[in-house]
Amino acid sequence: MPTRWVLHVKREDKQTFNVLDHVLVPRHILLTREEAEELLKRYHVKPHQLPYIKVSDPAAKAIGAKPGDVVKIVRRSPTAGEAVAYRYVVEE
């Protein structure tokens, strides 16, 4: 009787840890549509004028960002206390 081999393939689509819990990763906050519209009006910009973050970015994946969303990133700063940046989520 011939030997039969079975190969099991496992995809690693899910992260094995939460990247947002790492000490070097700043806080990422997904803005609601209303918050994003208010932000764009306040700064008189269009979404494509914001810096980009790819939908494949580990932090964007962790918060469930989709193309067209706006992400608020809050970093600790030794001089300013907190530095806030905004990113527009784009496809690859």
FENBEL-V908337 format. One record per pair of residues at least 24 apart in sequence whose C-alpha atoms are under 8 Angstrom apart, sorted by sequence separation. I is the first residue (numbers start at 1). GAP is how many residues later the second one is. D is the distance in Angstrom with one decimal. If there is no record, write none. Layout:
I|GAP|D, I|GAP|D
//
This chain:
65|24|7.0, 66|24|7.7, 67|24|5.9, 28|31|7.1, 28|32|7.8, 30|33|6.8, 36|33|7.9, 29|34|7.4, 36|34|6.2, 53|34|5.7, 55|34|5.8, 28|35|7.5, 30|35|6.8, 51|35|7.1, 52|35|5.1, 53|35|5.9, 54|35|5.6, 55|35|5.8, 56|35|7.7, 33|36|7.7, 50|36|6.9, 51|36|5.1, 52|36|4.8, 53|36|5.0, 54|36|5.0, 55|36|5.6, 56|36|7.0, 50|37|5.9, 51|37|6.2, 52|37|5.9, 53|37|6.2, 54|37|5.8, 55|37|6.8, 31|38|7.3, 50|38|5.9, 52|38|6.5, 54|38|6.0, 19|39|6.9, 20|39|6.4, 30|39|7.4, 31|39|5.8, 19|40|6.4, 30|40|6.4, 31|40|5.8, 48|40|6.9, 30|41|4.7, 31|41|6.7, 47|41|6.3, 20|42|7.3, 29|42|5.6, 30|42|6.3, 19|43|7.2, 28|43|6.5, 29|43|5.0, 18|44|7.1, 28|44|5.8, 29|44|6.3, 28|45|4.7, 27|46|5.6, 28|46|6.6, 26|47|6.5, 27|47|5.2, 26|48|5.9, 27|48|6.6, 26|49|5.0, 26|50|7.5
//
